[in-house]
Amino acid sequence: MNKVKVGIIGSQFEADIHAASFQIAPEEAEVVAVASPTPGNAQALASRYGIPRVFTSYQEMLREPDIEMVTIAAPNRLHCRMTVDAARAGKHVVCEKPLAMTLEEAEEMIGACRKQGVLLLYAEELFFTPKYVKAKEMADQGAFGKVYLVKQSEKHFGPHSSWFWDVEKSGGGVFMDMGCHGIAFCYWFLNRPAIQSVYCQMGTYVHADKTRGEDNSICVIEFDGGAAGLVENSWARRGGMDDRVEVHGDGGLTYANLHMGNALPTYSEAGYGYAVEKAPSTKGWSYPVFEELWNYGFPQEMRHFARCVRGKEQPIATGEDGLVVMEALYAGYASAGCGAKMALPYRPRGVKKPIDLWLGQSSAAI
C-alpha cells in the first residue's frame, strides 16, 4: 500500500519531533501538511522538513481528502476539540499526552473516534523507548521474578513553551506534564492491572514567579496484584534532562538510565552546539547524546501508528490508556490536596482542570 499521508497540527517543539520522527522512519508514512495559527511557524516547520502544504487553520487542513492521519501537538486544552473535529473528518488521530484536560473530554474523544470508526492513538513514547522496552521484555520473561516495584523518574528545569506554565491552558504543572508518562509507564510495564490507589505529594519550590502549577511531584500508585509504582517528576532540577526507570522483583532488578548509556561524557572549556534536550549549557562537563529521538522511541512510535492505520499492527497505546492516566492524574491532585491516599475508581465530575483538586478550586467532592 501507499504510505500513510499525515498532517501535523502544531508547529513548535513537539510538532518538530513528530516531523523529524516520520523522516527517520519513512517507510510507512509521510507528512504532507502542517497547520498552525501562528504566522510563520507552520511555514518554518514545513521548510525544515520539506512538507509541501501549509495551513493556518487545522480545520482547513482536515478538508484535504488524501490526509489519513493527523498528529496533535497543541496545548492540552485544545486536544478534545481537535480530536473530535478530526474524527468527524474521517481522520485517524494521534494525540499527544496527556489525552485531555478532563475526564469528560477524554471520554468524548474516545466516543467520537469510536463512532466515526477511526483510531485514537495515544502518543506515549515510553512504550517504544528501546531501553525501557528491553526492560519490559526481560520482566515478561521472568528475569526479575515477581515484580513488586516499578519506578519512573523524569526531571529537568522546565518546559519549552510558555503555555505549559499557564494552568488554564495545561490543566496542571509537572505532574500533568510528565507524571502522565510515569503513570502510563508503570501501568503498561505491569501489563495494565487495575489501579487501586494513588498517593501524591507536590509543591511549587522554584518557579512560583511564573506558574501556579506544581514544579515537583512524588506519586505512589498501588496496583491490583500488589505491585507499586513510584513516579517522580520535576521542573526544578538543574543541569538538563534526567530520565530513568528502576524495576525491582523478588528475583532480580534492573536500572535503565535513558541518557547516560547513550551519552558521550565530554568536557569543553568553550562549549559547543547541542548536547541533549533541555541542557542549558555545554561548557564544562556535559553528556551529548546520539540518535536522540530514536533513543526516546519517537520514530518507532510514529511508524507503529502508521502501521495501525494500515491494519498491519494492533495499537499499543490507545485513548483508553490515556483515560486511565487521566483518572490517576485526578486522584493524584486530589491526594496532594487533602494529604491522603485516594482509592480508585475516582471519577469526580465538573472539574475544570485537574490541578483545581490540589489548589482547592474544585467543587468536586474529595
C-alpha positions as CSV (number, residue, x, y, z in Angstrom):
1,M,0.0,0.0,0.0
2,N,1.0,3.6,-0.4
3,K,2.4,5.5,2.6
4,V,0.0,6.9,5.1
5,K,-0.5,10.6,4.5
6,V,-0.1,12.6,7.7
7,G,-1.0,16.1,8.7
8,I,0.6,17.7,11.8
9,I,-1.4,20.1,14.0
10,G,1.1,22.3,15.7
11,S,4.5,23.8,14.8
12,Q,6.7,24.0,17.9
13,F,8.8,21.6,19.9
14,E,6.6,18.5,19.8
15,A,5.5,19.1,16.2
16,D,9.2,19.3,15.2
17,I,9.7,15.9,16.9
18,H,6.8,14.4,15.0
19,A,8.1,15.7,11.7
20,A,11.6,14.5,12.4
21,S,10.4,11.1,13.6
22,F,8.5,10.4,10.4
23,Q,11.6,11.3,8.4
24,I,13.8,9.0,10.5
25,A,11.4,6.1,9.9
26,P,9.9,7.0,6.5
27,E,8.8,3.6,5.1
28,E,5.3,3.6,6.4
29,A,4.2,7.3,6.4
30,E,4.9,10.8,5.1
31,V,4.0,14.2,6.4
32,V,2.2,16.1,3.7
33,A,0.8,19.1,5.6
34,V,1.2,21.1,8.8
35,A,-1.3,23.6,10.4
36,S,-0.6,26.3,12.9
37,P,-2.4,29.6,13.5
38,T,0.8,31.4,14.5
39,P,2.0,33.4,11.5
40,G,5.2,32.0,10.0
41,N,5.5,29.0,12.4
42,A,3.9,26.4,10.1
43,Q,5.9,27.6,7.1
44,A,9.2,27.4,9.1
45,L,8.5,23.8,10.1
46,A,7.5,22.9,6.6
47,S,10.7,24.4,5.2
48,R,12.9,22.4,7.7
49,Y,11.3,19.1,6.7
50,G,10.2,19.6,3.1
51,I,6.5,19.5,4.0
52,P,4.5,20.5,0.9
53,R,1.3,22.0,2.3
54,V,0.9,24.7,5.0
55,F,-2.3,25.9,6.7
56,T,-3.1,28.5,9.3
57,S,-6.3,26.6,10.1
58,Y,-6.3,23.0,11.1
59,Q,-10.0,22.7,10.1
60,E,-8.9,23.7,6.6
61,M,-6.2,21.0,6.6
62,L,-8.8,18.4,7.7
63,R,-10.6,19.0,4.4
64,E,-7.7,17.6,2.5
65,P,-9.0,14.3,1.2
66,D,-5.7,12.4,1.0
67,I,-4.7,13.0,4.6
68,E,-5.5,9.8,6.6
69,M,-4.0,10.6,10.0
70,V,-3.3,13.7,12.0
71,T,-1.0,14.2,14.9
72,I,-2.0,16.7,17.6
73,A,0.9,18.6,19.1
74,A,-1.1,21.5,20.6
75,P,-1.8,22.8,24.1
76,N,-3.8,20.3,26.3
77,R,-7.0,22.5,26.3
78,L,-7.3,22.0,22.5
79,H,-6.9,18.3,22.4
80,C,-10.6,17.4,22.7
81,R,-11.9,19.9,20.1
82,M,-9.2,19.0,17.6
83,T,-9.7,15.2,18.1
84,V,-13.5,15.4,17.7
85,D,-13.1,17.6,14.5
86,A,-10.5,15.2,13.1
87,A,-12.7,12.2,13.8
88,R,-15.7,13.8,12.1
89,A,-13.5,14.4,9.1
90,G,-12.7,10.7,9.0
91,K,-9.1,11.1,10.0
92,H,-7.2,8.7,12.4
93,V,-5.8,10.7,15.4
94,V,-2.5,10.6,17.2
95,C,-2.9,12.8,20.3
96,E,0.0,13.9,22.5
97,K,-0.1,13.3,26.2
98,P,-2.0,14.0,28.4
99,L,-5.0,12.9,26.5
100,A,-7.2,15.8,27.6
101,M,-7.9,18.4,30.2
102,T,-10.7,16.5,31.9
103,L,-12.2,13.0,32.2
104,E,-15.3,14.2,30.4
105,E,-13.2,15.4,27.5
106,A,-11.2,12.1,27.3
107,E,-14.5,10.2,27.2
108,E,-15.8,12.5,24.5
109,M,-12.7,11.9,22.4
110,I,-12.9,8.2,22.7
111,G,-16.6,8.2,21.9
112,A,-16.2,10.4,18.8
113,C,-13.4,8.3,17.3
114,R,-15.3,5.1,18.0
115,K,-18.5,6.5,16.4
116,Q,-16.6,7.5,13.3
117,G,-14.6,4.3,13.1
118,V,-11.2,5.9,13.3
119,L,-8.3,5.1,15.6
120,L,-7.5,7.3,18.6
121,L,-3.8,6.6,19.3
122,Y,-2.2,7.9,22.5
123,A,1.3,9.3,21.9
124,E,3.2,7.7,24.9
125,E,6.7,7.2,23.6
126,L,7.9,5.4,26.7
127,F,6.0,2.3,25.4
128,F,8.6,2.4,22.5
129,T,11.8,3.6,24.2
130,P,14.3,0.9,23.3
131,K,15.9,0.6,26.8
132,Y,12.5,0.5,28.5
133,V,11.1,-2.0,26.0
134,K,14.1,-4.3,26.7
135,A,13.5,-4.0,30.5
136,K,9.9,-5.0,29.9
137,E,10.8,-7.9,27.7
138,M,13.1,-9.2,30.5
139,A,10.4,-8.7,33.1
140,D,7.9,-10.6,31.0
141,Q,10.4,-13.4,30.6
142,G,10.7,-13.8,34.4
143,A,14.1,-12.2,34.8
144,F,13.2,-10.4,38.0
145,G,10.7,-12.9,39.5
146,K,7.5,-11.3,40.8
147,V,7.9,-7.5,40.2
148,Y,6.8,-5.5,43.3
149,L,8.1,-2.0,42.4
150,V,8.4,-0.1,39.2
151,K,9.9,3.4,39.3
152,Q,9.9,6.1,36.6
153,S,11.6,9.4,37.1
154,E,11.7,12.4,34.7
155,K,13.2,15.7,35.8
156,H,14.5,18.9,34.2
157,F,14.3,22.7,34.8
158,G,11.1,23.3,32.9
159,P,9.2,23.1,29.6
160,H,10.0,24.8,26.3
161,S,6.7,26.5,25.6
162,S,5.1,29.2,27.7
163,W,1.6,27.6,27.7
164,F,2.9,24.8,29.9
165,W,3.3,27.3,32.8
166,D,-0.3,28.5,32.4
167,V,-2.5,26.1,34.2
168,E,-5.6,27.4,32.4
169,K,-4.1,26.0,29.2
170,S,-2.3,23.0,30.5
171,G,-4.5,21.8,33.4
172,G,-1.6,21.4,35.8
173,G,2.1,21.6,36.4
174,V,4.8,19.0,36.2
175,F,2.6,16.1,37.3
176,M,0.2,16.8,34.5
177,D,3.0,17.3,32.0
178,M,5.3,14.4,32.9
179,G,3.6,12.5,35.6
180,C,1.3,11.2,32.9
181,H,4.4,9.5,31.4
182,G,5.3,7.7,34.6
183,I,1.7,6.6,35.3
184,A,1.4,5.2,31.8
185,F,4.7,3.5,32.0
186,C,4.1,1.7,35.3
187,Y,0.6,0.7,34.1
188,W,2.0,-0.7,30.8
189,F,5.1,-2.3,32.3
190,L,2.9,-4.3,34.8
191,N,0.6,-5.4,31.9
192,R,-2.2,-3.0,32.7
193,P,-3.5,-4.1,36.2
194,A,-6.3,-2.0,37.7
195,I,-5.1,0.9,39.8
196,Q,-6.2,0.5,43.4
197,S,-5.0,3.8,45.0
198,V,-2.9,6.9,44.4
199,Y,-1.0,9.0,46.9
200,C,0.8,12.2,45.8
201,Q,2.8,15.0,47.3
202,M,3.6,18.1,45.3
203,G,4.7,21.7,45.7
204,T,6.0,24.8,43.8
205,Y,9.5,25.2,45.0
206,V,11.4,27.1,42.3
207,H,9.1,28.6,39.7
208,A,6.4,30.3,41.8
209,D,7.2,33.5,39.8
210,K,5.9,32.1,36.6
211,T,3.3,29.4,37.4
212,R,0.6,28.4,39.9
213,G,1.4,24.8,38.9
214,E,3.5,22.4,40.9
215,D,7.1,22.1,39.8
216,N,8.0,18.9,41.8
217,S,5.8,15.9,42.5
218,I,6.1,12.4,44.0
219,C,3.4,9.8,43.3
220,V,2.9,6.3,44.7
221,I,0.5,4.1,42.8
222,E,-0.8,0.8,44.2
223,F,-1.9,-1.8,41.6
224,D,-4.1,-4.8,41.7
225,G,-1.8,-7.8,42.4
226,G,0.3,-6.0,44.9
227,A,2.9,-4.1,42.8
228,A,3.6,-0.4,43.4
229,G,4.6,2.3,41.0
230,L,6.8,5.3,42.1
231,V,6.6,8.3,39.8
232,E,8.9,11.2,40.4
233,N,8.8,14.4,38.3
234,S,10.4,17.8,38.5
235,W,10.7,21.1,36.7
236,A,13.1,22.2,39.4
237,R,16.1,20.0,38.5
238,R,19.0,22.0,37.1
239,G,21.5,20.5,34.7
240,G,19.3,19.2,31.8
241,M,17.2,16.2,31.4
242,D,17.2,13.1,33.7
243,D,15.0,10.2,32.7
244,R,15.3,6.7,34.2
245,V,13.5,3.7,35.4
246,E,14.0,1.0,38.0
247,V,12.4,-2.4,38.2
248,H,12.6,-4.5,41.4
249,G,11.3,-8.0,41.8
250,D,11.8,-10.9,44.3
251,G,14.3,-12.5,41.9
252,G,16.2,-9.5,40.4
253,L,16.3,-5.9,39.4
254,T,17.3,-3.6,36.6
255,Y,18.2,0.1,36.2
256,A,17.8,1.9,32.9
257,N,19.1,5.5,32.6
258,L,17.8,6.8,29.3
259,H,20.7,9.3,28.7
260,M,23.8,8.1,30.4
261,G,24.1,4.8,28.5
262,N,23.6,6.7,25.2
263,A,25.9,9.7,26.0
264,L,29.5,10.7,25.5
265,P,31.0,12.1,28.7
266,T,32.5,15.4,27.4
267,Y,34.4,18.3,28.9
268,S,34.7,21.6,27.0
269,E,36.0,25.0,28.1
270,A,34.5,26.8,25.1
271,G,31.2,24.9,24.8
272,Y,29.7,23.7,21.6
273,G,26.3,23.3,19.9
274,Y,23.6,20.9,21.1
275,A,24.1,18.2,23.8
276,V,20.7,16.9,24.9
277,E,17.2,18.1,25.4
278,K,16.9,20.9,28.0
279,A,20.6,21.0,28.7
280,P,21.2,24.8,29.5
281,S,24.9,24.9,28.6
282,T,27.7,22.8,27.1
283,K,30.6,24.5,28.9
284,G,32.4,22.3,31.4
285,W,31.1,18.7,31.7
286,S,28.2,17.7,29.5
287,Y,26.8,14.5,28.2
288,P,25.9,14.8,24.5
289,V,23.7,12.0,23.2
290,F,23.5,10.4,19.7
291,E,20.3,9.3,17.8
292,E,18.3,11.1,20.5
293,L,14.8,10.7,19.0
294,W,15.5,7.0,18.3
295,N,16.6,6.5,21.9
296,Y,13.4,8.2,23.1
297,G,11.3,5.9,20.9
298,F,9.6,8.6,18.8
299,P,10.3,7.3,15.3
300,Q,9.3,3.7,16.4
301,E,6.1,5.2,17.9
302,M,5.1,7.0,14.7
303,R,5.9,4.0,12.5
304,H,3.8,1.8,14.7
305,F,0.8,4.2,14.5
306,A,1.1,4.3,10.7
307,R,1.1,0.6,10.6
308,C,-2.0,0.5,12.8
309,V,-3.8,2.7,10.2
310,R,-3.0,0.2,7.5
311,G,-4.1,-2.7,9.8
312,K,-0.6,-4.2,10.0
313,E,-0.4,-3.9,13.8
314,Q,-2.8,-3.6,16.7
315,P,-2.4,-0.3,18.7
316,I,-0.1,-0.5,21.7
317,A,-1.1,2.9,23.1
318,T,-4.8,3.9,22.8
319,G,-7.2,6.5,24.0
320,E,-8.4,4.1,26.7
321,D,-4.8,4.1,28.1
322,G,-5.0,7.9,28.1
323,L,-8.3,7.7,30.1
324,V,-6.7,5.5,32.7
325,V,-3.9,8.0,33.1
326,M,-6.4,10.9,33.4
327,E,-8.2,9.2,36.2
328,A,-4.8,8.7,38.0
329,L,-3.9,12.3,37.5
330,Y,-7.2,13.4,39.0
331,A,-6.6,11.1,42.0
332,G,-3.0,12.4,42.4
333,Y,-4.0,16.0,42.5
334,A,-6.9,15.2,44.9
335,S,-4.4,13.3,47.1
336,A,-2.0,16.2,47.2
337,G,-4.9,18.5,48.0
338,C,-6.2,16.6,51.0
339,G,-3.0,14.8,52.1
340,A,-4.5,11.3,51.9
341,K,-4.4,8.2,49.7
342,M,-7.2,8.2,47.1
343,A,-8.9,5.0,46.2
344,L,-9.9,4.2,42.6
345,P,-12.2,4.3,40.8
346,Y,-12.1,8.1,41.2
347,R,-14.4,9.9,38.8
348,P,-15.4,13.4,40.1
349,R,-17.4,15.4,37.7
350,G,-17.4,19.1,36.9
351,V,-13.6,19.5,37.4
352,K,-12.5,22.4,35.2
353,K,-8.8,21.2,35.3
354,P,-7.1,18.6,37.3
355,I,-4.9,21.0,39.3
356,D,-8.0,22.5,40.9
357,L,-8.2,19.4,43.0
358,W,-4.9,20.4,44.6
359,L,-5.5,24.2,44.6
360,G,-8.9,23.8,46.3
361,Q,-10.8,25.4,43.5
362,S,-12.9,22.5,42.6
363,S,-16.5,21.9,43.8
364,A,-16.0,18.1,43.2
365,A,-16.1,16.0,46.4
366,I,-12.7,14.7,47.5
